[in-house]
Amino acid sequence: ILFQADDGATGPELWKTDLTPGGTVRVRDINPGGAGSSPAFFTPIRTTVCFRATLAGSGTELFRTDGTEAGTVMVKDILPGPSSSAPTGLTEIKGVVVFAADDGVHGRELWMSDGTAAGTVLIADVNPGLGSSSPTSLINVYGTLYFVAFRPDVGNELFKCEIDPSNKLATVTLVKDLWPGTGFSSPTIFHATNARVFFVATTPDEGTEVFVSDGTPEGTHVVRDIRPGATGSAPSALLGVGPVVYFAANDGV
C-alpha cells in the first residue's frame, strides 16, 4: 500500500506498507528537507503507480513509482521551471493515466501519460489557446472517459473522450449542452453503472437534478424532475449498488 505520511523530519513524503511494522517504510524523500513533496492522487497503470508530487525547482508535477527509491522519479516537468503544471483528476484508462494539467501554453487541459516522458502528451485542447477548459470529474466508463470542461460557446458541460494510447490520440466530443448557450449546467458527483454515467447537473427548466447519459445527446436527460421547476431537488451523495443508484434529494415536501 502506498500512502503519504509525515515522520516529523522529512515532511509529507511517499511511504509504503505491507501491513507489518518492519514493512512500513519511506519509499523516497522526493523533496529533501522538511517541506515534503506531498504526494497525492495515486493511480496504478500496468506495473507502476503515477501520482503528483512537489519538488523544489520543478513545482508540482507528474511522478511515477514502482515502490522502490530508485524507481520513484518525475515523469515529466510539464511546466518547466519552478512553476507547477499541478496535475489533477488522475484516472486510469486503457493502461495509461489521463489528467488535467497546465503547460503554460495551452492553459489547463487534458493530458495523457504512459509513465514515460515521451509518452506524456497533451491530448485535447478543449478551449484552444491560452484559455483553460479546466477538466474535472474525470471518470472511466467502460473505456470511454467522461469529464466536465469549459468551452466558450457552451459553458461548463459534459464531454467524452475516446483514447487511442498507442498513437497518443484522442477524440473529444461534447455530449450535450444541457444548459443551452453559454449557461453552465456544471455536472458534478458522478457514478457509472451499466455503461451509463449518472451525475448531478442544473438546467433552466429542471433546476438541479440527477441526469443520466449513455454518451449520446438523445441518451442524456434528467432521470426525474423530483422538485418541478427551476429550484431543483439538489441531489447529493450518489451511491451505486449494482445497477441501482441511491442519493439524497429534497422534493420540497
C-alpha positions as CSV (number, residue, x, y, z in Angstrom):
1,I,0.0,0.0,0.0
2,L,1.3,3.4,-1.0
3,F,0.4,6.5,1.1
4,Q,1.6,9.9,2.2
5,A,2.9,10.4,5.7
6,D,5.0,12.9,7.7
7,D,7.5,11.4,10.1
8,G,8.3,14.9,11.6
9,A,11.6,15.1,9.9
10,T,11.1,15.0,6.1
11,G,7.6,16.5,5.8
12,P,4.8,14.7,3.9
13,E,6.5,12.1,1.7
14,L,5.9,8.8,-0.1
15,W,5.6,5.7,2.2
16,K,4.6,2.1,1.7
17,T,3.5,-0.7,3.9
18,D,2.9,-4.5,3.7
19,L,0.8,-4.1,6.9
20,T,3.7,-5.0,9.2
21,P,5.7,-2.5,11.3
22,G,9.0,-3.6,9.7
23,G,7.5,-3.3,6.2
24,T,6.2,0.2,6.8
25,V,9.0,2.5,5.4
26,R,9.5,5.7,3.5
27,V,9.9,5.0,-0.3
28,R,11.8,8.1,-1.1
29,D,12.4,11.6,0.3
30,I,11.4,13.2,-3.0
31,N,11.7,16.8,-1.9
32,P,14.7,16.7,0.5
33,G,14.3,18.8,3.7
34,G,11.4,19.4,5.9
35,A,8.9,20.8,3.4
36,G,8.0,17.4,1.9
37,S,6.7,16.6,-1.6
38,S,3.0,16.0,-0.6
39,P,2.4,13.1,-3.0
40,A,-1.2,12.5,-3.9
41,F,-3.7,11.1,-6.5
42,F,-2.0,7.6,-6.6
43,T,-3.2,5.9,-9.8
44,P,-1.9,2.4,-10.9
45,I,-1.2,1.8,-14.6
46,R,0.3,-1.5,-15.5
47,T,3.2,-2.2,-13.2
48,T,3.7,1.3,-11.9
49,V,1.8,3.9,-10.0
50,C,1.5,7.5,-11.2
51,F,1.0,10.4,-8.7
52,R,1.7,14.1,-8.3
53,A,4.3,15.5,-6.1
54,T,6.1,18.8,-5.4
55,L,9.9,19.2,-6.0
56,A,11.8,22.4,-5.3
57,G,12.8,23.9,-8.6
58,S,10.2,22.0,-10.6
59,G,6.9,22.7,-8.8
60,T,4.1,20.2,-8.6
61,E,4.4,17.7,-11.4
62,L,3.7,14.1,-12.5
63,F,5.8,11.3,-10.9
64,R,5.8,7.5,-11.0
65,T,6.9,4.8,-8.6
66,D,7.4,1.0,-8.7
67,G,7.7,1.0,-4.9
68,T,11.5,1.4,-4.8
69,E,13.6,4.5,-4.1
70,A,15.4,4.2,-7.5
71,G,12.1,3.6,-9.3
72,T,10.5,6.8,-7.9
73,V,11.1,9.6,-10.4
74,M,9.5,12.6,-12.1
75,V,7.8,11.5,-15.3
76,K,7.9,14.9,-16.9
77,D,8.3,18.6,-16.0
78,I,5.2,19.6,-17.9
79,L,5.6,23.3,-17.0
80,P,9.4,23.7,-16.9
81,G,11.0,25.6,-14.1
82,P,9.7,26.2,-10.6
83,S,6.1,26.8,-11.6
84,S,3.6,23.9,-11.4
85,S,1.5,22.2,-14.0
86,A,-0.4,20.8,-11.0
87,P,-1.8,17.5,-12.4
88,T,-5.3,16.7,-11.0
89,G,-8.0,14.1,-11.6
90,L,-5.6,11.3,-12.4
91,T,-7.7,8.5,-14.0
92,E,-6.5,5.1,-15.4
93,I,-7.9,4.2,-18.8
94,K,-6.6,1.6,-21.3
95,G,-3.3,1.3,-19.5
96,V,-2.5,5.0,-19.3
97,V,-3.3,7.8,-16.9
98,V,-5.3,10.8,-18.1
99,F,-5.3,14.0,-16.1
100,A,-5.7,17.8,-16.2
101,A,-2.5,20.0,-16.3
102,D,-1.3,23.4,-17.4
103,D,1.9,23.6,-19.5
104,G,1.8,27.4,-19.6
105,V,1.0,27.4,-23.3
106,H,-2.4,25.8,-23.7
107,G,-4.0,26.6,-20.4
108,R,-5.3,23.8,-18.1
109,E,-6.3,21.0,-20.5
110,L,-6.4,17.2,-20.8
111,W,-3.2,15.2,-20.8
112,M,-2.2,11.5,-21.1
113,S,0.8,9.6,-19.8
114,D,2.1,6.0,-20.1
115,G,4.6,6.7,-17.3
116,T,7.4,8.0,-19.6
117,A,8.4,11.5,-20.6
118,A,7.9,10.7,-24.3
119,G,4.5,9.2,-23.6
120,T,3.3,12.2,-21.6
121,V,1.4,14.5,-24.1
122,L,-1.4,16.9,-24.4
123,I,-4.4,15.1,-26.0
124,A,-7.1,17.7,-26.0
125,D,-7.1,21.5,-26.1
126,V,-10.8,21.8,-25.5
127,N,-10.6,25.6,-25.1
128,P,-8.0,26.5,-27.7
129,G,-5.2,28.9,-26.9
130,L,-4.1,30.2,-23.5
131,G,-7.6,29.8,-22.1
132,S,-8.3,26.8,-19.9
133,S,-11.1,24.3,-20.2
134,S,-10.2,23.1,-16.7
135,P,-11.3,19.4,-17.0
136,T,-12.8,18.0,-13.8
137,S,-14.8,14.9,-12.6
138,L,-12.8,12.5,-14.9
139,I,-14.4,9.0,-14.9
140,N,-13.6,5.9,-16.9
141,V,-16.9,4.3,-18.1
142,Y,-16.1,1.0,-20.0
143,G,-13.1,2.6,-21.8
144,T,-14.7,5.9,-22.5
145,L,-13.5,8.9,-20.5
146,Y,-16.2,11.3,-19.3
147,F,-15.4,14.7,-17.9
148,V,-16.6,18.2,-17.3
149,A,-15.0,21.1,-19.1
150,F,-15.5,24.7,-20.1
151,R,-15.8,25.8,-23.7
152,P,-16.7,29.4,-24.5
153,D,-19.6,28.5,-26.8
154,V,-21.3,26.1,-24.4
155,G,-20.1,27.0,-20.9
156,N,-19.3,24.2,-18.4
157,E,-20.7,21.0,-19.8
158,L,-20.3,17.2,-20.1
159,F,-17.8,15.9,-22.6
160,K,-16.5,12.4,-23.5
161,C,-13.1,11.3,-24.8
162,E,-12.2,8.3,-26.9
163,I,-8.5,7.5,-26.4
164,D,-6.0,5.6,-28.6
165,P,-3.0,5.2,-26.3
166,S,-0.8,3.5,-29.0
167,N,-1.0,6.6,-31.2
168,K,-1.3,9.1,-28.4
169,L,-4.5,10.4,-29.9
170,A,-7.9,11.3,-28.5
171,T,-11.2,12.4,-29.9
172,V,-13.2,14.8,-27.6
173,T,-17.0,15.3,-28.1
174,L,-19.5,17.4,-26.3
175,V,-22.1,15.0,-25.1
176,K,-24.9,17.6,-24.7
177,D,-25.3,21.3,-24.0
178,L,-27.7,20.8,-21.1
179,W,-28.0,24.5,-20.4
180,P,-28.3,25.8,-24.0
181,G,-25.9,28.5,-25.0
182,T,-23.2,29.8,-22.7
183,G,-25.0,28.9,-19.5
184,F,-23.3,26.4,-17.1
185,S,-25.1,23.1,-16.2
186,S,-21.9,22.3,-14.2
187,P,-22.2,18.5,-13.9
188,T,-20.9,17.1,-10.6
189,I,-21.0,13.9,-8.4
190,F,-20.5,11.2,-11.0
191,H,-21.3,7.5,-10.7
192,A,-21.1,4.9,-13.5
193,T,-23.2,1.7,-13.9
194,N,-24.3,-0.4,-16.8
195,A,-22.2,1.6,-19.3
196,R,-24.1,4.8,-18.3
197,V,-23.0,7.7,-16.2
198,F,-25.2,9.3,-13.6
199,F,-24.5,12.8,-12.4
200,V,-26.0,16.0,-10.9
201,A,-26.5,19.0,-13.2
202,T,-28.5,22.2,-13.4
203,T,-30.8,23.3,-16.3
204,P,-33.1,26.4,-16.5
205,D,-36.2,24.2,-16.6
206,E,-35.5,21.4,-14.1
207,G,-33.1,23.2,-11.7
208,T,-30.5,20.9,-10.1
209,E,-31.5,17.2,-10.6
210,V,-30.0,13.8,-11.3
211,F,-29.2,13.1,-15.0
212,V,-28.1,10.0,-16.9
213,S,-26.1,9.7,-20.1
214,D,-25.1,6.8,-22.4
215,G,-22.8,9.2,-24.3
216,T,-25.3,10.3,-26.9
217,P,-27.3,13.6,-26.9
218,E,-30.6,11.7,-27.1
219,G,-29.5,9.4,-24.3
220,T,-28.6,12.3,-22.0
221,H,-31.5,13.5,-19.9
222,V,-33.0,14.2,-16.5
223,V,-33.8,10.9,-14.6
224,R,-36.8,12.6,-12.9
225,D,-37.7,16.2,-12.1
226,I,-38.1,15.4,-8.4
227,R,-38.8,19.0,-7.5
228,P,-40.5,20.5,-10.5
229,G,-39.4,24.0,-11.6
230,A,-36.1,25.9,-11.5
231,T,-35.4,25.3,-7.8
232,G,-34.5,21.6,-8.2
233,S,-34.1,18.9,-5.6
234,A,-30.3,19.4,-5.1
235,P,-29.3,15.7,-5.1
236,S,-26.2,14.6,-3.2
237,A,-24.2,11.6,-2.2
238,L,-24.8,9.4,-5.2
239,L,-24.1,5.7,-4.3
240,G,-24.3,2.8,-6.8
241,V,-25.4,-0.6,-5.5
242,G,-25.3,-3.0,-8.5
243,P,-27.5,-1.4,-11.3
244,V,-29.3,0.9,-8.8
245,V,-28.1,4.4,-7.8
246,Y,-29.2,5.8,-4.4
247,F,-29.0,9.5,-3.4
248,A,-30.4,12.2,-1.1
249,A,-32.8,14.8,-2.5
250,N,-35.4,17.4,-1.4
251,D,-38.7,17.2,-3.2
252,G,-39.9,20.4,-1.4
253,V,-42.5,18.5,0.6
